[in-house]
Amino acid sequence: MSTATFPTYLLNRLMVIGFCFIPWISQIQAQQVEKNPEKPFNILFIAVDDLRPQLNCYGKSKMVSPNIDRLASEGVLFERAFCMVPTCGASRASLMTSIRPTRTRFTTYLTYAEKDAPGIVPLNTYFKQNGYTTVSLGKVYHHKDDHAEGWSEPAWRPRTQAYKLEENMKIVRSQAGKGKKARGPSYESADAPDEEYPDGLLAQQAMEQLSQLSKNEEPFFLAVGFIKPHLPFVCPQRDWDLYSEEEIQLPPNFARPEDVPQEALHNSGELRAYSDIPAKGPIPEETCRKLIHGYYACVSFTDRQIGKVLQKLEDLNLKENTIVVLWGDHGWNLGEHNLWCKHCCFETSMHIPLIVRVPGLSEGQGSYALIETVDIYPTLCDLAGIALPTHVQGKSFLPILQDPTLAGKETAIGRFRDGDTVRTDKFRYSEYTDKKGKLLGKMLFNHKQDPEEDQNLAEQKKNQEKVSELSNYLKESKKINP
């Protein structure tokens, strides 16, 4: 994407962002998905909160995730999938509507999709309107009552205390008694069975729901939203024991960077709300390693719950007629750039895991195509043979599921607060502006040479052509998505 070709490129690509984009129709018509004509595909839609693509199947760590790894071996693993906005409520609202965030739409974790995008038919409602039984278990939207009419029965969430140790529950009670938000320590390991934890109960409910849905004539859209590895890092001791604490290391770029705008950084406030984390200043390195350990343990705990659900699908002979989509709502920082949680435009917050298993399509393959979470809605419509709603702003990646070697789109756009960010094959460019459009700062990282985003190239003279090109691209995209 050179400056010389940018205007033509822009004209050809801007409809990716627009409301009326029709995704790759000729390719889809040429390559129909084989399925049982008597009954459309079921859809098992698995969301995992705060899950970064550091699973064993992504080849980036020794994380113990055998069940998700198996799913990846049977479907397509997307190496470069990105959320639209790195905070849970806003990200989920954008995904479920296929509408992009703006400075005033889909902005915080408290976002309601139905309030920020009134009149838009979300994914669950659209499938219900097209003959699917739609069921929500766990955290799908941030709010249980968001687009409640789009579910065939009331959305269900487990109700149980996260902490199991009495000393930690005592801390929670003491905070609640002082009128504070009831948060205990940031991590806990306890000798408790899976079923005493919210996600353990969720897995049980999902298995029971699958048994009921398997008896229905109509296809189902079952959304199952797991909470862990969301803070606090609370899970059974058996999952902590999968990792050696002595082998837990801080990231090599643990230091706070000096060459990025202040708007790009934050104080990790979500983490600092927990009782054992200092409200300001450095977090002790020993605590940091414990947090990383706890995050890994919680991923393994959730992996085991996902394994139970996938096994039940197989036991009920539903595997061959059910699409499985596993996605994370955003990335998560584990000390990179001295940041924790999400809430920034660095790759660590924007990059998500995405695995799609479609019976009869590619198995055990990886795709390096750039994917945005707004693309999931139109892709599922194509797979189900449902006409695409005119409002969607995403682009179906069905052709990539059919041939994972395809390049796909050339950019993935996201934003958070004052920051807008665009990812290309080679670069991530982010710029920060105030409400009047005044530039506050910018970042450019070369992912071919610097995948950890340690060297901001935005001010180097030799990169001004690339900075100008990508800045103009962001400006034009905002005109189409005001």
N, C-alpha and C positions, 0 to 999 in steps of 0.2 A: 504494500500500500504506500506508494510514493506520493510526494507532494504534487508532482506533475500530473498524476492521474486521479488526485483526490476528488475534484468536482464530479467527474464521471462516476467514480466509485461511490460517492455519497448519494448521487441520484439513484444509482442502482440498488443501494442498500438501505436507504432510509425507511422504506416500507416495512423493513423488519421491525421497526419501532411503532409503525402506524397501526391504526385499528383494523384496516381492511386487508392485511397481508394474507395471501392464499398460499399455503405452504407446499411448494414442490409438487404441484398437482400431477404434472406429467409423469414424474417418477413413481408417485404413489399408484397412479392408474396402471402403470406398466408392471408394477410388482405388488400384486395383491397378497395380503397375509392369508395363509391357509388356516381356517378354523371350522369348527362344526357349524354348518349352516343352520342347524335346528336350534342351537342355543349359543348366543354370543359369549365371548370371553367374560369370565368373572374377573374382578380386579381386587387384589390384595394390596393395599396402599399403606406402606409402613413408614412412618415418620420417626426420626430419632432426634431429640433435642440436643443441641450443642455438639453434635458429632463431627469431628474433623476427619479428613481423609488420610488418617494415619493407621488405618487398619492393616492387618497383615497382607491382605489381598492387594493393597496398594503398594506393597513392597517398600514401605518407608520405615518400618519398625518391626519389632518382634511382638507386637501386640497380639494377644491371644483372642482371636475372633473366628473360630473354625466354622461357625454356622453362616456368618455373612460371607466368609471366604468361599464356602460351598455354593452359596447363591451366585456369587460372582463367576464361579467356574461353570455355571449353567446358563448364564445370561451375558449381558454386555455391561462391562464396568467402564464408566465414563471418567477418564483421568482428569478432565478439565471442565467440570461443572461448577457453576457459580450461582450464589444467591443474588437477589436483587437489592437487598438491604439487610445488613448484619445485625438484626435484632428480631426476636422471635415473632411477636405479633404482626409486625409489619411484613416480615418475610413470608409468613404463612398466608397473610391476606393477599399478597402479590401473587404467590404461587396458585392459590385456589381460585383467583379471578383471572389470571393471565393479564393483569394490568400492572404497568410499571409504577414504581414509586416516584414521587416528586417532592419538592421541598415542603409541600402542604398535604400530601397524600401518602399514607403508609409510612409513618415517621417513627413510631415508638413501639415498645413491646406491648403496650396497651391497645394497639390498633384493633378496631372492629372493621372487618371487610365491608359489612353491610352499611356502615356509616360513612366510611371514606370513599366508597365507590357505589353510591346508591343507584339502583336500577340495573346493576350488572348481575347476570346470572352466574353464580360460582360453579365450580366443577361438580360438587356433590349434588346441587340442585338440578343441574343440567342432565346428569346421568339419571337422576330420579325421574325427571320429565321424559326421559327416553326409555323407561321401562325397567330400570334397575332398582333393586332393593338397596338402599344406601344406609350404612350403619357407621356411627362414629364411636370409637372406644378410645379413652385416654385423651391426650392433648393433640388435637388436629388443628383447629383454629386455636388462637390463644384463649379466647373466651368460649366457654361451653355453649352459650346461647347465641353465638354469632351464626347467622343464617340457619337457625334451628329448623326452619321449615324445609330445608333441603335434605333432612334425614328422615328415613321411613319410620324411625322410632326415636324417642328422646336420646340425645347424646349421653354417653355413660362415662364416668370417671371414677377411679378407685378412691375410696376415702379411708386413709389410714395414715398414721404418723410416720414420718420419714425416719426419725431417730429411734433406736432400739435400746440404747443404754440409758439408765435412769439419770446418771449425772448430766447427760446432754438434754434430756427432756426437762430436767429441773432448770437448766439455763433458759430454755424456751419459755417455760412458765413464768420465770422471773421477769423476762423481758416483756411478755404480754401483760403482766401485772403493772408494769410501769408505763403502759401505753405505747410501747415500741413495737416495731414489726418483729414478730416472734421468730428470730433466727438464732440457732445455736452455733456450734463450731462448723468449720468448713468441711470436715471429713469425719468419718466414723467407720470402724470395722467391728462387727459383732457376730457371734455364733447364733445366727437366726436363719430359719428356712426362707427360701425365695418367696413363699406365699405370704410372709409377713411384711413384705415391701410392696409399695404401690405398683411397680412394674411387674412383680411376680403375680399379683392379683390380676393385672391387666392381661398377662399372657393366658391365665386361666379363663378369663372372660372371653378372650378372642377365640380360644379353642372351643368353648361352649357355643359361641356364636357361629363358628364355622359348621359345627354339627347341625345347628338349626337351619342355617342357610343352605346346606347341602340338600335339604329336603324340598326346597322351593323350586318351582318351575322357572321363575324369572331369574336372570343373572344378578349377581350381587356386586356392589362396590363397598368393600369393607375397609375402612380407614382405622388403623391402629397406631396411636401416637405414644411412643415410649418417652419417659422423662429423662432417665439417666443416659448420658453422663452429666446432666445439669447439676449445678451446685444445689445442696451440699453433696460431697462425694461420699455417699452413704450406701454401703452394700455389704453382703456377707463376707466374713473373714476368708472364706475359701477363694474368693476372687482376688483379694489382696495377696494371698499366698501364691498366686500364679506368677508373681513378679518378685525379683530380688531387690530389696531396697538399696542394697549396695551398688546395683547396676543402674539405678535411676540417676540420670545426669541432667543438668541444666542445659538449655539450648546454647549453642556457641555464640549466638547474637543476643545474649541475655541483657546486655547493656542498653540503656536508653540512647537512641541515636541523636546525633548533634546536627545533622545536615537535613532534617526534615522540618516542615512547618509545625508550630505548636498545635495547630488545629488537627493535625494527623494523630496526635497522641491523647491519652486520657489517663486518669488516675486509677483505673480498674475498680471503679466504685461498686460494681456488683459484688465483687469478691470481698471488698473491705467492709461490707455490711455484716459479715459474719463475726461472731463473738471472739474468735481467736486470731483475727487478722487486724493489724494496726490500722487506724483510720487514715493515717498519712505516713509518709516516709518509707524507707526500705522494708521489704518483707524478708525476714531471716531466710537464708539459703536452705537451712534444714526444713523449714516450713514449705518452701517452694518445692523441694524434692518430694515432700510428703503429698503435696497437692498433685504433682504429676503422677505419683504412684496411685493416688486415689482416683484420678481421672481414668487411668488405664484399667484399674479394677472395675470401675463402673461400666466402662465399655464392655469388658468381658462378661459382666453380669447381664447387661442388656442383650449381648450376643446370645447368651444361653436362653433367654426368654424368647428371642426371635426364632431360635432353633426349635423351640417347642411348638410355636405356631406353624412354622414351615413343615414340621414333621406331621402335625395334625392335618394340614392341607393334603399331604401325600397319603396319609392313612385313610382319608375320606375319598381317595381317588379323584381329587379335584385338581391335582397338579397339572394335568395335561390340558386343562381348559381354563386355566387361571393365569392372568398376567400378574407378576409381582413387581412392584416398584418400591425400592428402598431409598430414602432420601434424608439428608440432614437439612435443617432449616437455615443453617449458616455455619461458618467455621468457628474456631475457638483458639485463642492464644494461650499457650502454655509457657509464658515467660519470654517469648520472642519479642525483641525490642523493649524488654522490660514491661510488657503488657500482659494482662490476664483478661479472660472472657472474650468478648467480641467487640462490637461498637467502634470499628475503624475501617479504613479503606485499604489496609494491607491485605495481601494475598491470604494470610492466615485466617482472616475473618470472612473473606468473600468466597473462598474455595470450599466446596462441599463434596461429600460422597454421594454418588448416584449410581445405582445398579438397577437394571431392568431385565427381567427374565420374561420372554414371550415364547410360549410353546410353538415350536416349528421354525423359529428364527435363530439367529446366531447364538452359539453357546461358547462360553469360556473365552470370549474375546474382549480386548480393550479398545476403546476409542479415544483418540486425542482431539476430537472435534470440540470446539467451544460450545458449551450448552448453558443456557440460562434457565432458571426455575420457571419462568413464564412459558417455557417451551413444553412443559409437562402436560398441561391441559390440552393443547391441540394434538399432541402426540397420542394421548389416550383416546381422544375422539376418533382419530384416524384408525387406531387399532380396533376400536369397537365398531367401526363403520357408521359412526354418527356424524351428521353434517356439522361443520365447524361454525360456531357462533361468530357473528360479524365483529364482536367487540374485542376478540383476543388479540393481544399484542405479541404473543410468542410465535415461534416457528416450529412446526412439527419436525421431530427428528426420526420419524419412521424410516426414511431412507437409510439413515445411519444404523438403525437396528438391523436392517436388511443387509447392509454392507458397512461394517465398522471402519473400513479404511477410507471412507469418504471424508473430505475435509470439513464440510459443513459451513457455518457462518464464519465471518472474519472477525467479529468483535463480540464481547460480552460486556454489557454496561451495568453499573450499579451505583449506589449512592448511600451516604449516611450523613445526616445533618447538613453541615456546610460543604460537604465533600461530594464530588461526582468523580467516578472512576471508570475507566475503560480498559479492558484486557484484550490484547491482540495475541497473535501467535508468539510474538517475541517480547512485547512490552506490556507493562502496566503503567498507565498514566493517571494521576489523580490531581484534581485542582480544587481549591477551597475558595469560595466566594461568599460575600455577605448577601443580604436579602436584595440589595440593589444591584448585585452583579459585580461588585468590586472584588478584584482578585486579592486573596489573602495569602496564598501559598500554593506550591505545586510540587509534585513528585513524579519522577520518571525512573523506572527500573527496567533493566535489560534482563529478562528471565532466561535467556540463553547463557548469559555469563554470570548472572547473580540471582539465582532462584530464591535465595533467602531475603532478597530486597534489603541489602545492607548498604548499598551505595546509591544515593540519590543523584541522578544524572541531569536533573531538570535545569540546572543553572550552567551547565557546561556549554560553551559556545558551539561546539560541533554538533550538539543535539537540538539546537533551536528550531531547525526545520521540522524535526519529528515532534517536538513539543507543540509547535504551531499547528501542525496537521491534526494531532489528536485533540488539542484544545478546540479547534474549529469543529471537529466532529462532535464533541460533547455539546457545544453551543447549538449546533444544528439539530441534534437529537432532542434537546430540550424545547426547541420550537415546535416539534411535532408532538411532544409529550409534555405540554405545559403544566 
